[in-house]
Amino acid sequence: MELSLISSIAELLTTGTSWAFCGLLAWGFWRINERKDKQLVEMHQRLIEIAAAQTAAVSKMEAALVSLRTAIEGLMRR
């Protein structure tokens, strides 16, 4: 933070009322929640990517197992 911003906040708190302090706390709370929401959105997007990759891997594994079963059944019929 800039020094002038910090001194402005300090001056506001010393000369202001309790409402100024409440406003400052509300602003800080809003900023923290904004960052947290951004992180949650990023994490959600990453989870979607991981789930898509896992689904593709499971589908390939199922196809390989079906092919293996078909090949074993073909060998057993001979």
N, C-alpha and C positions, 0 to 999 in steps of 0.2 A: 504494500500500500504506500501511497505517496505520503510524505510528511505533512503536507498541507491538509490532506484529507483526514489524517489522524488528529491533527490539531483542531480542525473544524468539528470533528465528532466530540473531542474532549471539551471544547468550548460550549457546544450544544448541550452536553450533559451537565456541565456546571451551571449554565445559565437557564437551562430549560426546566421543564416540569417533569414529573414522573411519566407523563405521556410521551415525552421525547425519548425517554429510556425504553418505554414499551414499544415505540415505533422502531427504534434501533434493534431491539430484540426480534421484533416481527420480521424486519428486513433480513437479519442474519438467518433466522429460521427459514425464510423463503429461499435464500441463496443455497443453504445446505440441502434443502429438499430438491431444488432445481438440479444440483449436481448429482444427487442420489437417483433422481428420475432418469437422467441421462445415462448413468451407469446401468440402471436396470434395463433400459431399452437396448443398450449395447449387449448386455448379457443375454437378453431374450433373443436377439438376432443370432448370436453365437450358438445358443442352444438349438435354434431352428436348423442351422447349418449342420450341427453335430447329429441331430435326429435324422435329417435327410441322408447323410452319409451312412449312418447306421442302418437305415431302412434299405438302402441300396446294397449294402454288404450282406444283410440277411437274405434279401431276395436272390442275390447271386449264389449264396450258400444253399438255399433251398433248391434252386435250379440244378446245381451241381449234385446234390443228393438224389434228386429225382433221376438225373441222368445215370448216376451210379447204380441206383436201384434197377433201372431199366436194363442196363448192361448186365448186371448180375442175373436178373430174371432170364435174359436172352441166353446166357451161358448155361443156366440150369436146365433150360428146355432142350438143349442139344443132347 
